[in-house]
Every structure is written in C-alpha cells, then in structure tokens.
Amino acid sequence: MTEQLREKLLAAALDHVPFDGWSKAALKAAALDVDVPWATAEALYPGGVTDLIDAFYRWGDERMLDAFHAGEEVKGLGPKVERLVRLRIETCAEHKEAWRAAIGTLSMPYNLPLAAKIKMRTVDLIWKTAGDQSDDFSYYTKRAMLAAILSATVLFWLADDSEGGEETWDFLKRRIADTAALGKLRKKVEDKLGGKLAGGKRRWAAAGKR
C-alpha cells in the first residue's frame, strides 16, 4: 500500500512539475489530486523534492527494463546497451519537461552526490541487463564511458525536435560505435601492458634467484 501511494503521488506530481518544477508546491498539488493528506505525503517522501526526483528516475529505470524484456530479443552486448539507453529515454519521453527540470535541480552543488548515485545506478543496471559480467578494471571504465554517453544523449534529446527523435538515435549510435572502438584500443593496451608486466615479473624473479 505504501509503495502504491508513493507511485500515485509521483504520477500526479509529474503533471505539475512542468509548471511548478520539482518543488514542495508540486508535491502538495499532487497530494490534493490523489486525496492524500499532506502529512502522509511528507512521510512517504521524507527527503522532499530529492526523494521525489529519485523516485522519478527509479520509475524510469523500471519502465526501461519492462520494455526491454517485453521487446524482441537483441543480440550482442553493444546493441543491447544501445537498445537499453534508447528505451530509457523513449519510455519517459512524455515527461521531457520534468526530466529537464530534474537535471536542473540535480546540477545544484548540494545535489551532486545524488545525481552521481542516480546516474551510476542506471548505468550499472544497463550493463548488467545487457549481460556484462566484467569484474576487473574494465568494470569501472565501461560504466564511466556509458555514464558519459547517457548524459550526452539525454542532453541531445532534450534539444532535439526531429521527427521521432531520429537525430538523437543517430547520435546515440555514433557514441556507441566510438565507445566500441575505444574499447578495442583499451583491450590492446591492457593486453600489451599485461604482457610487459608479466615479462617484468619473470625477469625480477630470475634476478632474485641469482
């Protein structure tokens, strides 16, 4: 029941955010819309606006997963990541202004830790859903690269007025391709460094036996 009420409040608040921003006013208006006492609304979102924004991003992540699993099967790690990023945007496209306002609120210095947590949660979810099983240094580099792609693509989409957002999807495809090329280069460098390190260890061990 508690989670259902939270979802009802969020859905109602999204109608007011384009006019009131992510504010107490938007949450109060939402509480009135769904006939929830203000004290209850405050208890459901004790962190206020930031809790509400966090719930908005979690809701978007869930919609992305639902759409991905309900859609046609996609082969390959890169195509899966591209598909997930696109779905993350498409499934929340009707709330473009709310998303724009959320980015503005999260860009405030005191909200940067929350912004980082939200972004890395989404990025990690995308990689894991795509099937990435890395547990070495590439685990971090992959997530850092995808975080940059996701941020850039969302910002591009917010300014995109092309039919069906086609320019955004072309932009996303190019960024994924660039990342794939960087990934191959990174792998070559890591392999080369790994070989040099292994050779150095062997020489060090041999010298120690003399």
N, C-alpha and C positions, 0 to 999 in steps of 0.2 A: 504493500500500500504506500509506504514512504517513497519508494522509487517511482511509482506511478504518479504520485503527486509532484515529485521533482520534474518528471518528464512533462506533465501538464503545464507546470509553471514555465518551464523553458520554452515550450511550443508557443505559449501565449506571449511570453516576453519577446520572442522573435518578431512578433507583429508590431511591437512598439520600439524596438531598438533602432530602426531606421530614422525614427523621429526624435527619440529621447537618448539615443546612444546606450552604451552599456552602463546603466545608472540605476540608482535606487528607484527613481521615478518609473523606469521601465518595469522593474520587478513589482513595484506597488500596483501598477496598472494591470500587470499580468495576474496578480493575486485577486484583484477585483473581477477580472474577466472570468476566472475559473472558480470564483466564490470560495477562495481560501483566505482565512484570517491572516492579517499581516504578521502576527506573532508566529504563526505556523510557517509562513513563507520565510521569515528570518531564521527559524530553526532548521528549515530544510536547506537553506543556503547560508550557513553561519559566517562564511567568508564574504558574503555580499556579492558585489559585482564580479570579483575574480573567481569565486566559486561558480557563478553563473556562466562565465566565459569558459571555464574549464569543462563544465558540463556540455557546453555547445560543441567544443572540439571532440570530446569523448563521443557524443552523439554522431558527429560526422564520421569518426573512425568506425563506429558500428555500422553505419549505413554503407560505408565503403566495403567492409567485409561481407555484408549481406549481399550486395550487388555482385561482388567478385565471385562468391560461391554459387550464386544463382545463375551466373552467366556461362557462356561457352568456355570450355577448357582452353587455357593458353599454355603453349609450350615454351620452355626456355626461361631462364632467370631474368634476363633483361626485358623481354616482352611482358613478363608478369609484373615486374616493377613498374614499367611504363603504364600498363593497364590499371594497376592499383592507384598510381598517382592521378591518372585521369579520372578514375571513379571517385577518388577522394574529393575532387573538385566538382564533378558533374552532379553527384548526389546531394550537394549543398548549394547548387547554383541558384536556386530560388531565394537564397539568403545572402546574396552577393553584398548588399549594403551592410548587413550585420557582420559579415566576415571582414569587410573593410574597416568597420568601426572597431572590431576586436583587435585587429592588427595595430590600429592606432593606440588603443588602450594598453596593449601589451608592450608597446615600444617605449612606454614611460620607464625611466630608470628603476623605479621601485618594483616594476612588474617583470623585469628582465629574467629573473630566476624562473618565474612561472612560464614565461614564453619559451625558455630553453627546455623546460621539462615537458611542455606540451609538444614541442616540435620533435624532440627525441623519442617521445612515446609513439608518435605517429610513424616516424621513420623506422623505428625498431619493429613495429607491427607490420609495416610493409615488407621489410626484408624477411621477417620470419614467415609471413604468409606466402611470400614468393618461393620459400624453400631454402633460403640461405642458412647454412649450418656452420659458417666460419666461427672459429673460436681463437684465432690468432690475431696478429696486429691488424689484418685486413678487416676484422670485425668493426674496428673503430674508423678506419679510413672509408669503408663503404658507407657507414652511417653519416659521416661528416659530408661526403660527397652528395649523398641523397638529400640531406638537410638543405644543402645549397640549391640543389635542383628544385626541390619542393617549394622553397621560399621564392626563388626566381620565377617559377612557373605560376604560382598564385598571384604574384605581383603583376606579371604579364597579363594574366587572365582578367584581373580587376580593371585593366585599361583596354581590354580587347573588346571591340564591337563588331568583329567579323561574324559572318553567318555561322551559327552553331559553334562558335569559338574555334573554328578551324585553324586560325593563326596560332592560337595557344597550343593546340595539339601538335602542330608542326614544330613550334618552339620546343615543346617537351621532347619530341622525337630527336631533335638535334642535340639537346642536352644529354639525353640518354646515350646517344651514339658517341658523343665526346667523352663521356664517362667510361664507356666500354673501351675506347682507345686508350684512355689514361690507365685503366685497369690492366690492360695488356702490357703497357710500358712499365707500370709498377711491378707487375709479376716478374718481368725480365730483370729489372733492377734488383728485386729481392732475391731472385734465384742466383744472380751474379754475386751479390753481396754474401749470400749464404754460402756459395762455393768458396769465396775468398776467406770467409770466416772459418770454414771447416778446414781449409788448407793451412791457415794460420795456426789453428789449434793443433794440427798434426805436427807442424814444424816446431811449435812450442813444446809439445810432448816429447818429440825426438831429441830436442836440445836438452831437455831435462834429464834424459837418460844418459847423456854423455858424462 
